[in-house]
Amino acid sequence: MKPTLMVLAAGMGSRYGGLKQLDQVGPSGETIIDYSIYDAIRAGFGKIVFVIRRDIEQPFREAFIDRLKNHIEIDYVFQELDNLPSGYKLPEGRQKPWGTSHAILVTKDKIKEPFGVINADDYYGVESFKILREFLVNDKDDNNYTIVGYRMGNTLSDHGHVNRGVCRVSPSGFLEGIVETRKISKTPQGAVAPGADGKDLMFTGEEVVSMNLWGFKPSVYYLLEKEFTSFLQTRIDDLTAELDIPTSVDKYVKDGTITIQILKTGGKWFGVTYREDKPFVVESIKNMVDAGIYPAKLF
């Protein structure tokens, strides 16, 4: 059975200032998602599942579902705010999605095979999808997952701060811990982020970070359900609180319930966190088209 690729596309795009998932960056009007799907198809993925908001269903259907259905099996699911465990009620005033862990949970009835997870607005590179597919097809341990990891210095924006899952990797290449670090900014000395104690966290830029390029087995749904329920017990009334994937899996790595292999990629990553990032993305895509990595028109 071919693995599935889940595309997280329900984000609000507040820093970008618009629906960046549909922004065109390729020479024939392609989005970043188009390049990810193209790379996934040639790597050997068999299905795409989008996680979207209900209010963007129609433009997504037109841009991807209807247009690409003859190239690969495509499905989608809504990340509804009121899709909560039994006994919990949506708090009044909540508008922000519950986070990436909840985004994965809402696909539970759609995916029964090993699957990868990506962000809709990130370009991951040809090599990364090949690495991910090989892991999902060949690794038979139901409790062993993977992160395709990138060098932090290759993932920062010139136009503002970013959030990154900073990985601590064992000598044998397994994740020992992951910390979702927020507001990381470039400086001439490296990278810096505000620390919880008021002191800045300094980074060399060589650290391995997760860009939400994950490989999971269906066993992860049980763990995420436990963590999301626990999260709601303490933070349901915080209207901006989110539960991200790194926070959800960290304790299970530390207590030995699961293992996560870090598979490093030399592939190039870039994204459109800020609107000012777009010209670089457009130029990078053009250069790859000129080099023959992609055709001028993908589909």
N, C-alpha and C positions, 0 to 999 in steps of 0.2 A: 504493500500500500504506500502510495506517495504521501509525503508529509504535506501539511497545510500551512499556509502563511496567513497570520492574523495581522491586519493593518489597523492600528489605533488612530482613528480619525475623528474623534468626538471632542477634541480640545477646542477651547474658545478662541485661541489666537489673540489674546489680549495685548501681548507685547508687540505682535506683528501689525495689529490694527486692521484685521480683515480675515477672510476665509482662506488662509494660506494653503490649505489642502488642495484647492482648485486653481491656484496661481500658476500661470504658464511660464515655463523656464526653458523649454526646448525649442528648436528651430521650426518645428511644425505644430507648435502649441502644446507640447507635452508638459505634464506636471511632474514633480518629483515622484509621485506615486506611480506614474507610467513607467519610469525607469526601474523602480523597484519590482514592479510586476514583470517587466521584460526580463530582468535579471533572474527573478524567481522561476520563470518558465524555463529559461535555458539551463538553470541549475538543476531542475527536476522536481519542482514542487507541483502538486496536483490540483490544488484548490486555493482560492483566496477568500478570506472572510473579513469583511470590513466591520469595524465597530464605529457607528456614527450616531449623531443626534437626529431625532425625528424631524427637526426643522430644516435639516439640510438633505433630506431624503431625495427630493426631486432632482436637484443639481447633481447629486452623486449618482443617481440612476443614469442620468444622461451622460455624465462624464466617464463613468467606468462600467457600471453593470450592463447597460444595454450595448455599449460600444465594444466591450471586450469579452462578451459571453461566448463568442465563437473561438476565442484563443485559449481560455482556461475556465474551469468551473468557478463561478463567483457567487457568493452569498453575502448577506449583511444582517446585522442585528443592531438594535437600538440600545444605547446606554441610557436607559431611563432613570431619572432621579428617584422615582418611587419603586424601582426594582430592588427591594430590600428584603432581608430575611423575615420570616414570620415573627410577628410581635413588635416590629419596628414601623414607625410612621414617619413620612417625610416631614421634616420641620418646616414651619412657615418661613418663607423668605429664602430658602435654599435655591440657588441658581447654578452654582458651579458643579461640574461633574465630580463624582466621588473619588476619582483617581484611577491610576492604571491597573491596580489590583482588581477593582470593581469592573473595569473594562474587560478584563480577561474573564471574570466570573460570568458575565452576561452571555458569553459564547458557549457555556457548558453544554447546552443541548445541540449545538451545531458541530462540535469537534470531538471526535472519539479517537483520533490518531495522534501521533507525535506532531508538534506544531512549533513554528517559529513565530516570534512577535517583533514587529517593527513599528516605529512612528511613521505617520503619513508624511511628515514634512522633513524627513531626514534622508539624505542620499548615503548609502552604505557601501557601494562598490561591488563590482562583479565577483571578486574573490570571496567576499564575505558571505554571499548567498551560497556559494559552492561549499564553503566550510560548514555552514549551518546545515545544509541538506545532508552532507555526508555524516554528520553527527546523528541527525534524527533518524536516518535510515539504518545506520550500523550499530549504534549504541543500544544495547538490549536491557540495560538496568533501568527499571521503571522509576527509581528514585535518584537517578543521576541526570542533572540538567546541564545546560551550558550557557555561558555568556561569550559572545564574540566580542572581544575587548579591543579598545583603541588606546593609543597614547593620548593622554590628556591634552598635551600641547597642540595636537592636531584637531582638537574639537572645540576650541574656544572661538568666540566671536570678537571681531574688532569693534563692535558697535554696542556693547553692553554686557551685563553679567548673564551667566547661564547656570543651570543646575546639572550636576553630574553625580552618578553613583561611583564613588571611588572604591576600587577593589584592593583588598589585601590578599595576595596570592602566595600559596605555599610553594616550596621548592619543587614539588611534583606537579605543579600547575593547576591546583584546585583552589577555589575561593575559600578563604578563611574568614572573611567578613566584608561587608559592603556598607558604606555610609553614604546616604543621599546628602550631598553637600550643595548648599544653595548659594547663589549669588557669587559664583566664581568669576573673577575678572582677570584679564591680561594686565601684566605690568612689565616694565623693562627687566625686572629681576625674576620673572616667572609668572606664577598665578597666585591669586590671593582671594580668600573668602572670609567673611566674618565668622568668628568662633562663638560658641555658646557662652564662654566666660568673658566675652568682651575683647579678647585678644584675637588678632588676625591669624588665620590658618594659612601657612605658606606652602606652596607646591613648586616642585622643580619643572613640572610639565611632562616628566617621564612616567608618571603614575598611570596605571591601567584603569580606564574608566569604562563603565557600561553606558552605551548609547541606546539602551532599550532594544538591543538585538539579542533576544533570548531564544533558547531552545528548550521546550518543555515536553514532558509526557503528561497524559491525562491525569495522572496522580496529583498534579499540582492543584487541581480544582478543590480537592478536599482541604488542603492546607490553606488556600486563599479564603475559603468559606469560614474557616475557624478564625483567621486573622481579621477578616472584615467584620465579623460579628463582635469580636473583642474591641475593635476600633469603634464601632457604633455605641457600645456600652459606655464608653468614656468621652466620645467626641461628637456625638450626633448633633448636638446643639451648636457646635462651632460651624458657622455657615460657610467658611472657606477651607476647612480642614480636608485634606485628601490622604488616601492611603496608597502609597506607591509600591511597586513591585520589590525594590531593594529592601525596604523596611519589612515587608511581609515575609520574605524568605530568609532574612538574616538570622533570626533565632533558630531556624531549622537547620541551617548550616552549622551553627555553633553547637547545637546539641546532637548533631550526627544523624538527624532524621533523613537529610538529603545531602548529596554532594553536587557541586557545580563546577564543571571544568571550565577553565579560562582558555579559550582558543583565540590566540592573538591573530589579528589580520594586518597585513601590510596595505590593505585597500584604503582608498581615500574616503574620508567622511566629510560631508558638509551639510548645512541645514539653513533654514530661514527663520531663525528665532526672531530677528528684527527685519523690518522692511529694507533697511540699509544693507542687509546681507544678500539681497536678491541679485544685484549686478555681478557679484562674484560667482554666484551659483550659475547664472546664465552664461558667463564667460567660461566657467569650468566645463559645463555641458558642451558648449560649442567646441572647445578644444578636444574633447573626447570624440565628438562626431568627426571632426577633422582628422583625428588619428585613426578612425575606423573602428573604434570600440563600440560605437552605436551607429545605426543608420540614421539618415537625416529625418526619416519618418519611422516611428517605431511600429505602429499598428495601422 
